[in-house]
Amino acid sequence: MSEAPRGQRRELLHQLRNRLNVMGFALYALRNETSKPLETLRTAHQSAVELLNQLGEQERALQQPGVEPGESAQPACTDQ
């Protein structure tokens, strides 16, 4: 993958993380509010953050030479 699309992808991930952080602060401010719509929003926010973290892990793995997407970027432990 060339550097330009990778840089654009990193920037989009960064912008998405910023927006989810703002949403997280708003949800924290409303932490004492209990309603079905807010609970649904909290759950959706948590799921979106988890998915973003997975994308971030994939992005970091792509930055390391010789690592295929979906593989672990960390070497296997050989200590016994």
N, CA, C and O atoms as a Tinker XYZ file with bonds, in Angstrom:
   320  protein
     1  N      0.863000   -1.172000    0.000000    73     2
     2  CA     0.000000    0.000000    0.000000    64     1     3
     3  C      0.902000    1.226000    0.000000    63     2     4     5
     4  O      1.871000    1.280000    0.758000    81     3
     5  N      0.605000    2.187000   -0.820000    73     3     6
     6  CA     1.441000    3.380000   -0.893000    64     5     7
     7  C      1.210000    4.257000    0.336000    63     6     8     9
     8  O      0.234000    4.085000    1.066000    81     7
     9  N      2.122000    5.193000    0.546000    73     7    10
    10  CA     2.081000    6.040000    1.741000    64     9    11
    11  C      0.893000    7.001000    1.749000    63    10    12    13
    12  O      0.357000    7.292000    2.818000    81    11
    13  N      0.466000    7.501000    0.586000    73    11    14
    14  CA    -0.639000    8.472000    0.543000    64    13    15
    15  C     -1.947000    7.889000    1.082000    63    14    16    17
    16  O     -2.552000    8.505000    1.958000    81    15
    17  N     -2.413000    6.727000    0.600000    73    15    18
    18  CA    -3.645000    6.166000    1.170000    64    17    19
    19  C     -3.486000    5.804000    2.648000    63    18    20    21
    20  O     -4.434000    5.930000    3.424000    81    19
    21  N     -2.293000    5.356000    3.037000    73    19    22
    22  CA    -2.054000    5.019000    4.436000    64    21    23
    23  C     -2.152000    6.257000    5.316000    63    22    24    25
    24  O     -2.744000    6.225000    6.395000    81    23
    25  N     -1.561000    7.348000    4.839000    73    23    26
    26  CA    -1.636000    8.599000    5.595000    64    25    27
    27  C     -3.063000    9.107000    5.701000    63    26    28    29
    28  O     -3.473000    9.617000    6.743000    81    27
    29  N     -3.813000    8.968000    4.626000    73    27    30
    30  CA    -5.215000    9.388000    4.638000    64    29    31
    31  C     -6.015000    8.513000    5.604000    63    30    32    33
    32  O     -6.867000    9.010000    6.340000    81    31
    33  N     -5.739000    7.223000    5.597000    73    31    34
    34  CA    -6.437000    6.310000    6.507000    64    33    35
    35  C     -6.122000    6.658000    7.963000    63    34    36    37
    36  O     -7.015000    6.673000    8.811000    81    35
    37  N     -4.842000    6.937000    8.245000    73    35    38
    38  CA    -4.459000    7.325000    9.607000    64    37    39
    39  C     -5.177000    8.596000   10.036000    63    38    40    41
    40  O     -5.644000    8.702000   11.170000    81    39
    41  N     -5.262000    9.562000    9.122000    73    39    42
    42  CA    -5.940000   10.819000    9.434000    64    41    43
    43  C     -7.427000   10.583000    9.703000    63    42    44    45
    44  O     -7.987000   11.172000   10.627000    81    43
    45  N     -8.063000    9.737000    8.914000    73    43    46
    46  CA    -9.480000    9.428000    9.140000    64    45    47
    47  C     -9.679000    8.721000   10.478000    63    46    48    49
    48  O    -10.632000    9.021000   11.197000    81    47
    49  N     -8.799000    7.795000   10.816000    73    47    50
    50  CA    -8.887000    7.115000   12.108000    64    49    51
    51  C     -8.713000    8.121000   13.246000    63    50    52    53
    52  O     -9.407000    8.045000   14.260000    81    51
    53  N     -7.792000    9.052000   13.074000    73    51    54
    54  CA    -7.554000   10.085000   14.081000    64    53    55
    55  C     -8.798000   10.958000   14.266000    63    54    56    57
    56  O     -9.196000   11.241000   15.396000    81    55
    57  N     -9.406000   11.378000   13.168000    73    55    58
    58  CA   -10.611000   12.202000   13.248000    64    57    59
    59  C    -11.759000   11.436000   13.902000    63    58    60    61
    60  O    -12.506000   11.995000   14.705000    81    59
    61  N    -11.895000   10.169000   13.559000    73    59    62
    62  CA   -12.952000    9.353000   14.155000    64    61    63
    63  C    -12.730000    9.196000   15.655000    63    62    64    65
    64  O    -13.677000    9.285000   16.436000    81    63
    65  N    -11.480000    8.961000   16.061000    73    63    66
    66  CA   -11.176000    8.838000   17.487000    64    65    67
    67  C    -11.510000   10.141000   18.217000    63    66    68    69
    68  O    -12.067000   10.109000   19.314000    81    67
    69  N    -11.175000   11.284000   17.616000    73    67    70
    70  CA   -11.503000   12.573000   18.241000    64    69    71
    71  C    -13.007000   12.728000   18.439000    63    70    72    73
    72  O    -13.454000   13.172000   19.496000    81    71
    73  N    -13.777000   12.366000   17.436000    73    71    74
    74  CA   -15.235000   12.511000   17.540000    64    73    75
    75  C    -15.820000   11.551000   18.579000    63    74    76    77
    76  O    -16.745000   11.909000   19.309000    81    75
    77  N    -15.285000   10.350000   18.640000    73    75    78
    78  CA   -15.753000    9.406000   19.656000    64    77    79
    79  C    -15.365000    9.879000   21.056000    63    78    80    81
    80  O    -16.108000    9.656000   22.012000    81    79
    81  N    -14.213000   10.527000   21.182000    73    79    82
    82  CA   -13.823000   11.081000   22.480000    64    81    83
    83  C    -14.794000   12.168000   22.923000    63    82    84    85
    84  O    -15.186000   12.212000   24.089000    81    83
    85  N    -15.183000   13.043000   22.003000    73    83    86
    86  CA   -16.153000   14.094000   22.331000    64    85    87
    87  C    -17.468000   13.455000   22.772000    63    86    88    89
    88  O    -18.078000   13.883000   23.752000    81    87
    89  N    -17.896000   12.430000   22.041000    73    87    90
    90  CA   -19.129000   11.739000   22.404000    64    89    91
    91  C    -18.992000   11.094000   23.791000    63    90    92    93
    92  O    -19.930000   11.115000   24.587000    81    91
    93  N    -17.829000   10.531000   24.064000    73    91    94
    94  CA   -17.589000    9.917000   25.368000    64    93    95
    95  C    -17.677000   10.930000   26.500000    63    94    96    97
    96  O    -18.240000   10.636000   27.554000    81    95
    97  N    -17.118000   12.131000   26.286000    73    95    98
    98  CA   -17.219000   13.177000   27.304000    64    97    99
    99  C    -18.672000   13.577000   27.529000    63    98   100   101
   100  O    -19.092000   13.784000   28.668000    81    99
   101  N    -19.435000   13.687000   26.456000    73    99   102
   102  CA   -20.852000   14.044000   26.581000    64   101   103
   103  C    -21.614000   12.952000   27.336000    63   102   104   105
   104  O    -22.446000   13.247000   28.193000    81   103
   105  N    -21.325000   11.699000   27.014000    73   103   106
   106  CA   -21.988000   10.601000   27.717000    64   105   107
   107  C    -21.594000   10.581000   29.191000    63   106   108   109
   108  O    -22.415000   10.269000   30.054000    81   107
   109  N    -20.342000   10.912000   29.477000    73   107   110
   110  CA   -19.904000   10.967000   30.871000    64   109   111
   111  C    -20.661000   12.063000   31.619000    63   110   112   113
   112  O    -21.065000   11.873000   32.766000    81   111
   113  N    -20.848000   13.202000   30.971000    73   111   114
   114  CA   -21.592000   14.296000   31.598000    64   113   115
   115  C    -23.033000   13.886000   31.895000    63   114   116   117
   116  O    -23.653000   14.400000   32.826000    81   115
   117  N    -23.553000   12.963000   31.104000    73   115   118
   118  CA   -24.928000   12.486000   31.290000    64   117   119
   119  C    -24.982000   11.148000   32.031000    63   118   120   121
   120  O    -25.984000   10.436000   31.965000    81   119
   121  N    -23.904000   10.813000   32.734000    73   119   122
   122  CA   -23.793000    9.480000   33.349000    64   121   123
   123  C    -24.899000    9.183000   34.357000    63   122   124   125
   124  O    -25.224000    8.016000   34.575000    81   123
   125  N    -25.486000   10.205000   34.976000    73   123   126
   126  CA   -26.547000    9.985000   35.959000    64   125   127
   127  C    -27.923000    9.864000   35.320000    63   126   128   129
   128  O    -28.893000    9.494000   35.981000    81   127
   129  N    -28.002000   10.177000   34.038000    73   127   130
   130  CA   -29.269000   10.070000   33.315000    64   129   131
   131  C    -29.504000    8.607000   32.932000    63   130   132   133
   132  O    -28.598000    7.928000   32.450000    81   131
   133  N    -30.699000    8.147000   33.148000    73   131   134
   134  CA   -31.029000    6.779000   32.755000    64   133   135
   135  C    -32.250000    6.805000   31.846000    63   134   136   137
   136  O    -33.340000    7.223000   32.237000    81   135
   137  N    -32.029000    6.354000   30.647000    73   135   138
   138  CA   -33.126000    6.199000   29.698000    64   137   139
   139  C    -32.688000    5.158000   28.678000    63   138   140   141
   140  O    -31.496000    4.929000   28.474000    81   139
   141  N    -33.644000    4.551000   28.060000    73   139   142
   142  CA   -33.346000    3.537000   27.047000    64   141   143
   143  C    -32.529000    4.120000   25.888000    63   142   144   145
   144  O    -31.564000    3.491000   25.456000    81   143
   145  N    -32.889000    5.310000   25.368000    73   143   146
   146  CA   -32.079000    5.865000   24.271000    64   145   147
   147  C    -30.627000    6.141000   24.681000    63   146   148   149
   148  O    -29.708000    5.905000   23.897000    81   147
   149  N    -30.416000    6.639000   25.907000    73   147   150
   150  CA   -29.042000    6.895000   26.348000    64   149   151
   151  C    -28.268000    5.595000   26.545000    63   150   152   153
   152  O    -27.082000    5.529000   26.223000    81   151
   153  N    -28.915000    4.577000   27.062000    73   151   154
   154  CA   -28.237000    3.283000   27.212000    64   153   155
   155  C    -27.860000    2.714000   25.848000    63   154   156   157
   156  O    -26.779000    2.149000   25.680000    81   155
   157  N    -28.754000    2.865000   24.880000    73   155   158
   158  CA   -28.457000    2.418000   23.518000    64   157   159
   159  C    -27.274000    3.190000   22.951000    63   158   160   161
   160  O    -26.397000    2.608000   22.312000    81   159
   161  N    -27.247000    4.490000   23.183000    73   159   162
   162  CA   -26.142000    5.326000   22.707000    64   161   163
   163  C    -24.831000    4.938000   23.387000    63   162   164   165
   164  O    -23.792000    4.881000   22.729000    81   163
   165  N    -24.864000    4.673000   24.683000    73   163   166
   166  CA   -23.651000    4.249000   25.402000    64   165   167
   167  C    -23.116000    2.936000   24.840000    63   166   168   169
   168  O    -21.911000    2.778000   24.646000    81   167
   169  N    -24.013000    2.007000   24.584000    73   167   170
   170  CA   -23.605000    0.716000   24.032000    64   169   171
   171  C    -23.022000    0.880000   22.635000    63   170   172   173
   172  O    -22.002000    0.272000   22.310000    81   171
   173  N    -23.662000    1.691000   21.816000    73   171   174
   174  CA   -23.159000    1.931000   20.461000    64   173   175
   175  C    -21.797000    2.616000   20.506000    63   174   176   177
   176  O    -20.912000    2.288000   19.715000    81   175
   177  N    -21.622000    3.561000   21.421000    73   175   178
   178  CA   -20.343000    4.261000   21.567000    64   177   179
   179  C    -19.248000    3.274000   21.971000    63   178   180   181
   180  O    -18.153000    3.290000   21.408000    81   179
   181  N    -19.547000    2.424000   22.939000    73   179   182
   182  CA   -18.564000    1.437000   23.392000    64   181   183
   183  C    -18.174000    0.498000   22.250000    63   182   184   185
   184  O    -16.994000    0.194000   22.076000    81   183
   185  N    -19.138000    0.045000   21.484000    73   183   186
   186  CA   -18.852000   -0.834000   20.346000    64   185   187
   187  C    -18.012000   -0.123000   19.294000    63   186   188   189
   188  O    -17.090000   -0.713000   18.730000    81   187
   189  N    -18.327000    1.138000   19.029000    73   187   190
   190  CA   -17.565000    1.906000   18.038000    64   189   191
   191  C    -16.122000    2.099000   18.489000    63   190   192   193
   192  O    -15.204000    2.023000   17.673000    81   191
   193  N    -15.914000    2.348000   19.779000    73   191   194
   194  CA   -14.552000    2.505000   20.306000    64   193   195
   195  C    -13.784000    1.192000   20.166000    63   194   196   197
   196  O    -12.611000    1.199000   19.793000    81   195
   197  N    -14.433000    0.072000   20.463000    73   195   198
   198  CA   -13.775000   -1.229000   20.325000    64   197   199
   199  C    -13.391000   -1.500000   18.871000    63   198   200   201
   200  O    -12.291000   -1.980000   18.600000    81   199
   201  N    -14.285000   -1.199000   17.945000    73   199   202
   202  CA   -13.975000   -1.378000   16.525000    64   201   203
   203  C    -12.839000   -0.460000   16.086000    63   202   204   205
   204  O    -11.968000   -0.870000   15.318000    81   203
   205  N    -12.845000    0.771000   16.567000    73   203   206
   206  CA   -11.770000    1.705000   16.232000    64   205   207
   207  C    -10.436000    1.205000   16.776000    63   206   208   209
   208  O     -9.407000    1.334000   16.113000    81   207
   209  N    -10.448000    0.638000   17.972000    73   207   210
   210  CA    -9.216000    0.078000   18.528000    64   209   211
   211  C     -8.701000   -1.072000   17.666000    63   210   212   213
   212  O     -7.493000   -1.197000   17.463000    81   211
   213  N     -9.596000   -1.907000   17.162000    73   211   214
   214  CA    -9.185000   -2.997000   16.270000    64   213   215
   215  C     -8.574000   -2.444000   14.987000    63   214   216   217
   216  O     -7.559000   -2.950000   14.510000    81   215
   217  N     -9.193000   -1.409000   14.434000    73   215   218
   218  CA    -8.635000   -0.780000   13.231000    64   217   219
   219  C     -7.261000   -0.183000   13.513000    63   218   220   221
   220  O     -6.359000   -0.265000   12.679000    81   219
   221  N     -7.106000    0.411000   14.682000    73   219   222
   222  CA    -5.812000    0.967000   15.065000    64   221   223
   223  C     -4.744000   -0.103000   15.170000    63   222   224   225
   224  O     -3.607000    0.107000   14.746000    81   223
   225  N     -5.100000   -1.256000   15.733000    73   223   226
   226  CA    -4.157000   -2.374000   15.820000    64   225   227
   227  C     -3.762000   -2.851000   14.432000    63   226   228   229
   228  O     -2.589000   -3.129000   14.183000    81   227
   229  N     -4.728000   -2.951000   13.527000    73   227   230
   230  CA    -4.421000   -3.357000   12.153000    64   229   231
   231  C     -3.513000   -2.340000   11.477000    63   230   232   233
   232  O     -2.591000   -2.711000   10.749000    81   231
   233  N     -3.772000   -1.064000   11.716000    73   231   234
   234  CA    -2.948000   -0.008000   11.117000    64   233   235
   235  C     -1.509000   -0.102000   11.621000    63   234   236   237
   236  O     -0.566000    0.028000   10.840000    81   235
   237  N     -1.341000   -0.326000   12.917000    73   235   238
   238  CA     0.013000   -0.462000   13.470000    64   237   239
   239  C      0.707000   -1.692000   12.909000    63   238   240   241
   240  O      1.909000   -1.663000   12.644000    81   239
   241  N     -0.046000   -2.775000   12.725000    73   239   242
   242  CA     0.540000   -3.991000   12.159000    64   241   243
   243  C      0.986000   -3.757000   10.721000    63   242   244   245
   244  O      2.016000   -4.281000   10.299000    81   243
   245  N      0.225000   -2.980000    9.972000    73   243   246
   246  CA     0.592000   -2.684000    8.584000    64   245   247
   247  C      1.854000   -1.833000    8.506000    63   246   248   249
   248  O      2.580000   -1.889000    7.513000    81   247
   249  N      2.116000   -1.055000    9.532000    73   247   250
   250  CA     3.302000   -0.197000    9.539000    64   249   251
   251  C      4.574000   -0.991000    9.791000    63   250   252   253
   252  O      5.672000   -0.513000    9.507000    81   251
   253  N      4.431000   -2.211000   10.328000    73   251   254
   254  CA     5.599000   -3.041000   10.597000    64   253   255
   255  C      5.878000   -3.907000    9.382000    63   254   256   257
   256  O      4.986000   -4.610000    8.907000    81   255
   257  N      7.105000   -3.869000    8.869000    73   255   258
   258  CA     7.423000   -4.662000    7.677000    64   257   259
   259  C      7.323000   -6.159000    7.954000    63   258   260   261
   260  O      7.707000   -6.635000    9.023000    81   259
   261  N      6.805000   -6.885000    6.977000    73   259   262
   262  CA     6.739000   -8.339000    7.061000    64   261   263
   263  C      5.564000   -8.892000    7.828000    63   262   264   265
   264  O      5.485000  -10.104000    8.028000    81   263
   265  N      4.651000   -8.053000    8.265000    73   263   266
   266  CA     3.488000   -8.522000    9.013000    64   265   267
   267  C      2.266000   -8.405000    8.123000    63   266   268   269
   268  O      1.951000   -7.325000    7.623000    81   267
   269  N      1.583000   -9.513000    7.930000    73   267   270
   270  CA     0.368000   -9.530000    7.116000    64   269   271
   271  C     -0.815000   -9.070000    7.960000    63   270   272   273
   272  O     -0.834000   -9.309000    9.167000    81   271
   273  N     -1.804000   -8.415000    7.349000    73   271   274
   274  CA    -3.007000   -8.036000    8.097000    64   273   275
   275  C     -3.665000   -9.259000    8.715000    63   274   276   277
   276  O     -3.793000  -10.296000    8.065000    81   275
   277  N     -4.079000   -9.139000    9.969000    73   275   278
   278  CA    -4.706000  -10.256000   10.664000    64   277   279
   279  C     -3.727000  -11.082000   11.473000    63   278   280   281
   280  O     -4.141000  -11.858000   12.334000    81   279
   281  N     -2.429000  -10.931000   11.212000    73   279   282
   282  CA    -1.426000  -11.630000   11.996000    64   281   283
   283  C     -1.071000  -10.787000   13.203000    63   282   284   285
   284  O     -1.265000   -9.571000   13.205000    81   283
   285  N     -0.555000  -11.434000   14.218000    73   283   286
   286  CA    -0.097000  -10.715000   15.388000    64   285   287
   287  C      1.201000  -10.002000   15.063000    63   286   288   289
   288  O      2.086000  -10.569000   14.422000    81   287
   289  N      1.314000   -8.760000   15.505000    73   287   290
   290  CA     2.531000   -7.991000   15.258000    64   289   291
   291  C      3.608000   -8.333000   16.271000    63   290   292   293
   292  O      4.757000   -7.921000   16.111000    81   291
   293  N      3.254000   -9.086000   17.321000    73   291   294
   294  CA     4.216000   -9.430000   18.353000    64   293   295
   295  C      4.764000  -10.821000   18.090000    63   294   296   297
   296  O      4.021000  -11.713000   17.678000    81   295
   297  N      6.080000  -11.019000   18.327000    73   295   298
   298  CA     6.646000  -12.350000   18.122000    64   297   299
   299  C      6.123000  -13.323000   19.172000    63   298   300   301
   300  O      5.783000  -12.936000   20.290000    81   299
   301  N      6.068000  -14.582000   18.788000    73   299   302
   302  CA     5.613000  -15.609000   19.718000    64   301   303
   303  C      6.657000  -15.794000   20.807000    63   302   304   305
   304  O      7.856000  -15.709000   20.542000    81   303
   305  N      6.213000  -16.043000   22.013000    73   303   306
   306  CA     7.112000  -16.243000   23.140000    64   305   307
   307  C      7.672000  -17.661000   23.077000    63   306   308   309
   308  O      6.921000  -18.625000   22.925000    81   307
   309  N      9.000000  -17.783000   23.195000    73   307   310
   310  CA     9.627000  -19.105000   23.132000    64   309   311
   311  C     10.166000  -19.533000   24.479000    63   310   312   313
   312  O     10.788000  -20.591000   24.577000    81   311
   313  N      9.945000  -18.733000   25.544000    73   311   314
   314  CA    10.407000  -19.107000   26.883000    64   313   315
   315  C      9.591000  -20.284000   27.394000    63   314   316   317
   316  O      8.388000  -20.385000   27.154000    81   315
   317  N     10.284000  -21.176000   28.110000    73   315   318
   318  CA     9.562000  -22.319000   28.684000    64   317   319
   319  C      9.847000  -22.436000   30.149000    63   318   320
   320  O      9.329000  -23.338000   30.808000    81   319
